[in-house]
Amino acid sequence: MEPVFPFPVQLPRGAGTLTQALHQQLRAAILDGRLPPHAALPATRKVAEALGVARNTVVAAYDLLIAEGYLVPRQGARPQVAEFARRRSKPARAGVDESRFAPAWRTPFLQPSPARSLPERNFRLGIPDHRHFPHEVWRRLMAQTLRRSAREPFAYAPSQGIPALREAIAQHVAFARAVACGADDVIVTSGAQQAFDLIARLLVTPGQTKVAVEEPGYPPVRAAFAAAGAQLVPLPVDDEGLCVERLPEDVRIISVTPSHQSPTGVAMSLRRRADLLDFARRHRAVIVEDDYDGEFRFGGRPLDALQTLDGDALVFYVGTFSKSMFPSLRKGFVVAPAWARSGLVTVKHCVDSHCDGITQAALAAFIRDGHLARHVRHMRPIYAERRAALLDGLQHLLGRWLQPIPSEAGLHLAARFRDPARAARLMPTILRYAAGAESTADYAMTRTIEPAVTFGYGVIDPHAITKAFAQLCRAMT
C-alpha cells in the first residue's frame, strides 16, 4: 500500500498510546514544514487502513490538532494545515542574538562561573566547611518554622525583611562588629550580591556616576555597578588597603572591603579609614563597605568598621551569612543610612518583592538563640589551625617563590611572588597542584597589578595543605 503521508509514521503497539503518538508525529511534521500550510490531510478511513489502526484513533488525533489550531476543519472535506503554522524549514542559527538585548547587557559584566571538578578538600575561596555546621539545630529550627507557618494565613513578607530577622541582625552586628544600628536600619537581601545591586540601582545615574573599586577587587561588585551604568574607576590596593590618596574628586561611590580585602586579604589601616571617611564627607560621596567574612579574626582586636566610625551617614554596611553559615542560605543585609532606607526598600520591592519568609524566620531564631555566635566561636580555632598550616607551608616549603601578604581575618590568604618576573611561568604549576587557588589577576580589571596567588582554607584540613604544598614544592624545584 502506498504511504498516506510523505514521511514515515511509526506507531507503538501499547494500548492507549496510539492517538498520542500519531498526534505528536503529525504536529511535528506541521511545525517543521513537512506538511505545508493549506495541505489537505488524507481521509481518516484511508489513514486508519494504511496504519492498521482503528478509524477512531485517527479521528481523535485530527480533532486534537484542530483544537490546538494546527488544522482547519472544512465542511464535507478533509481538514487542511493552518496558515499560521508555517515554520522555518531550516534549523535555527546557533548562538545568541544580542541585538535583542538592552545595550548595557550586550557585553557581559560577569559570566557565571563554570562548574569546576575539584577534590573535596581544596583551596577554593569563599566556601566554609559543612562538616562542622550544626545541621541538626538548623533542621529543628526549619521544622519549627514550617509547623508554625502552617497555622498562619498566607501573606507576603515585608520587602525589607521580617522584623524578627532585622532585629536579630542588628543585635548580631552590634555585638560582633560594633556596628551601631537598630532593626529599622537593616534591609534583608538575597545574599550580598543583591545588596550591591540595590545600592547601584538607587545611587547610579547611568553614564554619569563614577564608582571607585579596588584593583584587584571582587568582580561581582564591579558587575553590579557596571550593570547599573556606572563609570568604574579602579584604584590600587597596597598593604594598608585602598590607596585613598588616589581617589579622583568626582567619584561619588567608593566600594571597599576594609576588614579583609578581596582577594589580597589585607586590612585597611586606621589612618586610611579616617582619610576615606574624610574624603567622602568633603566630596559628598558614599561608601559601600563589604564585610563578607569579618567574623573570623585571628589577630588582636579588629579595627572598627567604617560604619562605626562614620558620623555623617555616608556608609552602606553590607554583610552576608554565606561564610559564617552556608552559601545556599542566600541571605545578606544592608545597614543603610536613614536617608537611603526608604529608597532601598522601594527598589527591593520592585526587583524582588521580598526574601522568603521561612528561612528568614529560621535564621532569626538561629541568631537570637545564640547558635550563630556559638558556631563562629567553634569555627574560629579550626580555621586558625588551617591558616597556621598555610603560613607554615608558605614559609618552609614555598618560601623560595612566595611571600605571604599580611592578613589577620577571613577564610583566605594571599602570597605575592618574590620574583614577579617568574610569575607567569610558575602560576600554572601552582594552580594545578593547589586545586581551587586563584591568581589575583582574575580579580583585576587591568593586567598591571602585582602578581599574587590566593589560597582559601575554608574546606581543606591542615594535613591536606601540607601534602599539597609538598607536592607543589617538588614540582617547582
C-alpha positions in Angstrom: 0.0 0.0 0.0 1.2 3.5 -0.8 2.1 5.6 2.2 -0.6 8.1 3.1 1.9 10.7 4.4 5.2 11.9 2.7 7.1 10.7 5.7 7.1 7.5 7.7 4.8 7.2 10.7 5.9 4.9 13.5 3.2 3.8 16.0 3.8 1.8 19.2 1.6 -1.1 19.9 0.9 -0.4 23.5 -2.7 0.2 24.4 -3.7 3.8 24.9 -0.7 5.4 23.2 -1.6 5.3 19.5 -3.6 8.6 19.4 -0.9 10.5 21.3 1.9 9.1 19.1 0.0 9.9 15.8 -0.9 13.4 17.1 2.7 14.2 18.1 4.2 13.0 14.8 1.7 14.9 12.7 2.2 18.1 14.8 6.0 17.8 14.4 5.6 17.4 10.6 3.4 20.6 10.5 5.9 22.6 12.6 8.9 21.7 10.5 7.2 22.1 7.2 6.9 18.6 6.0 3.1 19.2 6.0 3.0 22.7 4.5 0.2 25.3 5.0 -3.1 24.6 3.2 -2.1 20.9 2.6 -5.2 18.7 3.0 -4.7 15.7 5.2 -5.7 12.2 4.0 -9.1 10.9 4.8 -9.3 9.3 8.3 -10.5 6.0 6.9 -7.6 5.8 4.4 -5.1 6.6 7.2 -6.5 4.0 9.5 -6.3 1.3 6.9 -2.7 2.2 5.9 -1.5 2.3 9.5 -3.5 -0.7 10.7 -5.4 1.2 13.5 -9.0 1.9 14.3 -10.5 4.9 12.5 -11.5 6.4 15.9 -7.7 6.7 16.7 -7.1 8.8 13.6 -10.2 10.9 14.2 -9.1 11.6 17.7 -5.6 12.7 16.6 -7.1 15.0 13.9 -9.5 16.5 16.5 -6.6 17.3 18.8 -4.7 19.1 16.0 -7.9 21.1 15.2 -8.4 22.0 18.8 -4.8 23.2 19.0 -5.1 25.3 15.8 -2.8 23.3 13.7 -5.6 22.1 11.4 -8.5 23.9 9.9 -11.7 21.8 9.6 -13.8 22.0 6.4 -17.4 21.1 6.0 -17.6 18.0 3.8 -13.9 18.0 3.1 -10.6 16.9 4.6 -9.0 19.2 7.2 -6.1 21.2 6.0 -2.9 22.6 7.6 -3.4 26.1 9.1 -1.6 29.1 7.5 -0.1 30.4 10.8 1.6 27.1 11.4 4.3 27.9 8.9 7.8 27.4 10.5 11.4 27.7 9.4 12.4 25.0 7.0 16.0 25.3 8.3 17.2 24.8 11.8 17.7 28.0 13.9 21.1 29.6 13.7 23.3 28.7 16.7 24.4 31.4 19.1 22.9 34.4 20.9 21.1 37.2 19.1 22.5 40.1 21.3 20.7 42.7 19.1 17.6 42.0 21.2 19.4 42.7 24.5 19.4 46.1 26.1 22.7 47.8 25.2 24.2 47.6 28.6 24.0 43.8 28.5 25.5 43.1 25.1 28.9 42.8 26.8 28.5 40.6 29.9 29.9 42.1 33.1 30.2 38.8 34.9 29.8 35.4 33.3 28.5 32.6 35.5 31.4 30.6 36.9 31.7 27.2 35.1 31.5 24.1 37.2 34.9 23.0 38.3 35.9 19.5 39.1 37.9 19.8 42.3 38.8 17.3 45.1 36.7 17.6 48.2 39.5 19.2 50.2 40.7 22.1 48.1 41.9 25.7 48.3 38.8 27.2 46.8 37.9 30.7 48.1 34.8 31.7 49.9 33.5 28.3 50.9 33.0 27.4 54.6 33.3 23.8 56.0 30.0 22.0 56.1 31.3 19.2 58.3 31.2 21.4 61.5 27.9 23.2 60.9 25.1 22.4 63.4 22.9 20.8 60.8 20.6 19.2 63.4 19.9 22.6 65.0 19.1 24.1 61.7 16.8 21.3 60.7 14.9 21.6 64.0 14.5 25.4 63.6 13.3 24.9 60.0 10.8 22.3 61.1 9.5 24.5 63.8 9.2 27.4 61.4 7.3 25.2 58.9 4.9 24.0 61.5 4.2 27.5 62.7 3.7 28.8 59.2 1.1 26.1 58.5 -1.1 27.7 61.2 -0.8 31.2 59.9 -2.6 32.8 56.9 -0.6 33.1 53.7 1.0 36.5 53.3 3.9 38.3 51.6 6.8 39.2 53.8 7.9 42.8 54.1 10.3 43.9 51.4 12.8 45.0 53.9 12.7 41.6 55.7 10.7 40.3 58.6 11.0 42.3 61.9 12.4 39.3 63.9 15.3 38.9 61.5 16.1 42.6 61.2 16.2 42.8 65.0 18.4 39.7 65.2 20.9 41.0 62.6 21.1 44.4 64.3 22.0 42.8 67.6 24.4 40.4 65.9 26.4 43.1 64.0 26.4 45.4 67.1 27.9 42.6 69.2 30.3 41.0 66.6 31.4 44.1 64.7 30.5 47.1 66.8 28.2 48.4 64.1 25.8 50.9 65.6 22.3 50.2 64.2 18.8 49.2 65.1 16.3 46.9 63.3 14.9 49.9 61.2 18.4 50.4 59.7 18.6 46.8 58.4 17.3 45.7 55.0 17.4 41.9 54.3 18.6 40.8 50.9 19.1 37.7 48.8 22.8 37.5 49.6 25.3 40.3 49.5 25.1 40.4 45.7 21.6 41.7 45.8 22.6 44.3 48.3 25.2 45.7 45.8 22.6 45.6 43.1 20.1 47.5 45.1 22.6 50.2 46.1 23.7 50.5 42.5 20.2 50.8 41.2 19.4 53.5 43.8 22.5 55.7 43.5 23.9 55.3 40.0 22.9 57.7 37.2 23.8 55.7 34.0 26.7 57.2 32.2 27.4 59.8 34.8 28.1 58.3 38.3 31.8 57.4 38.9 32.3 54.5 41.2 35.8 53.7 42.7 36.5 50.0 43.0 39.5 48.1 44.4 42.1 46.8 41.9 42.3 43.9 42.3 38.8 43.6 43.7 35.7 41.4 44.0 34.3 41.0 40.4 30.6 40.7 41.3 30.7 44.1 43.0 32.1 45.7 39.8 29.5 43.9 37.8 26.6 45.2 39.9 27.7 48.8 39.4 28.7 48.4 35.8 25.2 46.9 35.0 23.6 50.0 36.5 25.6 52.1 34.1 28.4 53.4 36.4 31.8 54.5 35.2 34.2 52.3 37.1 37.4 53.8 38.4 39.9 51.1 39.5 42.2 52.1 42.4 45.3 50.2 43.6 45.5 48.3 46.8 48.6 48.0 49.0 49.3 46.5 52.4 47.2 49.3 54.0 44.2 48.7 51.8 42.7 51.0 49.2 45.1 53.8 48.2 42.7 56.6 49.3 45.1 59.4 48.1 44.5 58.3 44.5 40.7 58.9 44.6 39.5 61.4 42.0 37.4 64.2 43.3 34.5 63.4 41.1 34.0 59.9 42.5 30.6 59.6 44.1 30.6 56.0 45.3 33.5 54.1 46.8 33.3 50.3 47.2 35.8 48.7 49.6 36.4 45.5 51.6 38.3 47.1 54.6 38.2 44.3 57.1 39.6 41.6 54.7 40.4 42.9 51.2 39.2 40.6 48.4 41.4 39.0 47.2 44.7 40.1 48.9 43.4 39.7 52.4 44.9 43.0 53.8 43.1 45.1 56.3 42.6 48.8 55.7 44.7 50.8 58.2 43.0 53.1 60.7 44.8 56.1 59.0 43.3 55.1 55.6 39.8 54.6 57.2 39.9 58.1 58.6 41.1 59.5 55.3 38.4 57.7 53.3 35.6 59.0 55.6 37.1 62.5 55.3 37.2 62.3 51.5 33.6 61.1 51.4 32.4 63.9 53.6 34.3 66.6 51.7 33.2 65.4 48.3 29.6 64.2 49.1 30.5 60.6 48.2 29.1 57.5 49.8 31.0 54.3 50.8 29.9 50.7 50.3 31.6 48.6 53.0 31.6 44.9 52.2 32.3 42.9 55.4 31.9 39.5 53.9 33.9 37.4 56.4 34.9 39.7 59.2 33.6 37.4 61.9 36.7 35.2 61.6 39.6 37.2 63.1 42.9 35.6 64.2 44.9 38.6 65.4 44.3 41.3 68.0 41.2 43.4 68.4 39.7 44.1 64.9 39.7 47.7 63.6 36.3 49.4 63.9 34.1 49.1 60.8 33.8 52.2 58.7 30.1 52.3 59.6 31.1 52.5 63.3 33.5 55.4 62.6 31.0 57.2 60.3 29.4 60.3 61.9 27.9 61.7 58.7 25.6 58.9 57.4 27.8 58.1 54.4 28.4 54.3 54.8 26.3 51.4 53.5 27.4 48.4 55.5 26.9 45.1 53.6 27.0 41.7 55.3 26.3 38.1 54.4 25.8 34.7 56.1 27.4 32.8 53.2 30.7 32.4 55.1 29.6 32.3 58.7 26.8 29.7 57.8 26.5 28.4 54.2 26.2 29.9 50.7 22.9 28.3 49.7 21.2 30.1 52.5 21.2 33.2 50.2 20.8 35.8 53.0 22.6 39.1 53.2 21.7 42.5 54.5 22.4 46.2 54.3 22.7 48.5 57.2 21.7 51.7 55.4 21.9 55.4 56.3 18.5 56.8 57.4 18.2 59.0 54.3 18.5 56.0 51.9 16.4 53.4 53.6 13.0 54.1 52.0 14.7 54.3 48.6 16.4 50.9 49.0 13.1 49.3 50.3 11.3 50.7 47.2 14.0 49.3 44.9 13.9 45.9 46.7 10.1 45.8 46.4 10.4 46.4 42.6 13.1 43.8 41.8 12.4 41.1 44.3 9.3 41.9 46.4 10.7 40.0 49.4 13.0 37.2 50.5 11.3 34.0 51.5 9.8 34.2 55.0 10.5 30.6 56.1 14.3 30.8 56.1 14.1 34.4 57.4 12.3 33.1 60.5 14.6 30.2 61.0 17.7 32.4 60.6 16.2 34.9 63.1 15.8 32.1 65.7 19.3 30.7 64.9 20.8 34.1 65.6 18.5 35.0 68.6 19.1 31.7 70.4 22.9 32.2 70.2 23.6 29.4 67.7 25.4 31.7 65.2 27.7 33.1 67.8 28.5 29.6 69.1 29.2 28.3 65.6 31.5 31.2 64.8 33.4 30.6 68.1 33.6 26.9 67.3 34.9 27.5 63.8 37.4 30.2 64.6 40.1 27.9 66.1 39.5 25.3 63.3 40.2 27.9 60.7 43.1 29.4 62.7 44.8 26.0 62.6 44.4 25.7 58.9 45.7 29.3 58.4 48.7 28.4 60.5 49.4 25.4 58.4 49.1 27.5 55.3 51.5 30.1 56.6 53.9 27.4 57.7 53.8 25.7 54.3 54.4 29.1 52.5 57.4 29.8 54.8 59.1 26.4 54.8 58.1 24.7 51.6 57.3 27.5 49.2 59.3 30.4 50.7 61.7 30.4 47.8 59.0 31.6 45.5 56.1 33.1 47.5 55.8 35.6 50.4 52.6 35.8 52.4 50.7 39.1 52.3 49.8 40.2 55.9 46.3 39.2 56.8 44.5 38.6 60.1 41.0 37.6 59.2 38.7 35.7 56.9 38.9 32.4 55.1 41.7 33.1 52.5 45.3 34.2 52.5 47.3 35.6 49.5 51.0 35.4 48.7 53.0 37.5 46.3 55.8 36.3 44.1 59.3 37.1 45.4 60.4 37.4 41.7 57.4 38.9 39.8 59.2 38.1 36.5 58.8 34.4 37.2 55.0 34.6 38.0 53.8 33.8 34.5 55.8 30.6 34.4 55.1 29.4 37.9 51.4 30.3 38.2 50.1 27.4 36.1 52.0 24.9 38.2 50.7 26.5 41.4 47.1 26.4 40.3 47.5 22.8 39.1 48.8 21.4 42.4 46.9 23.8 44.8 43.5 23.0 43.4 41.0 25.8 43.9 43.6 28.5 44.4 43.3 31.6 42.2 45.5 34.2 40.7 44.8 37.7 41.8 44.9 38.7 38.1 41.5 37.1 37.8 40.2 39.8 40.2 41.7 42.7 38.2 40.3 45.0 35.5 43.8 45.5 34.2 46.8 43.3 34.0 49.2 45.8 35.7 48.8 44.6 39.2 51.4 42.9 41.3 51.2 39.1 40.6 50.0 37.1 43.6 48.1 33.9 44.3 45.2 33.5 46.8 44.6 30.3 48.8 41.3 29.5 50.5 41.3 27.4 53.7 37.6 27.0 54.4 37.3 23.4 53.4 40.9 22.0 53.5 42.5 20.3 56.5 46.0 21.1 57.8 47.5 17.8 56.7 46.0 18.3 53.2 47.5 21.7 53.0 51.0 20.4 53.9 50.7 17.5 51.5 49.6 19.7 48.6 52.4 22.2 49.3 55.0 19.4 49.4 53.9 18.2 46.0 53.9 21.7 44.7 57.4 22.3 46.1 58.7 19.2 44.3 57.0 20.3 41.0 58.5 23.8 41.2 62.1 22.7 42.1 
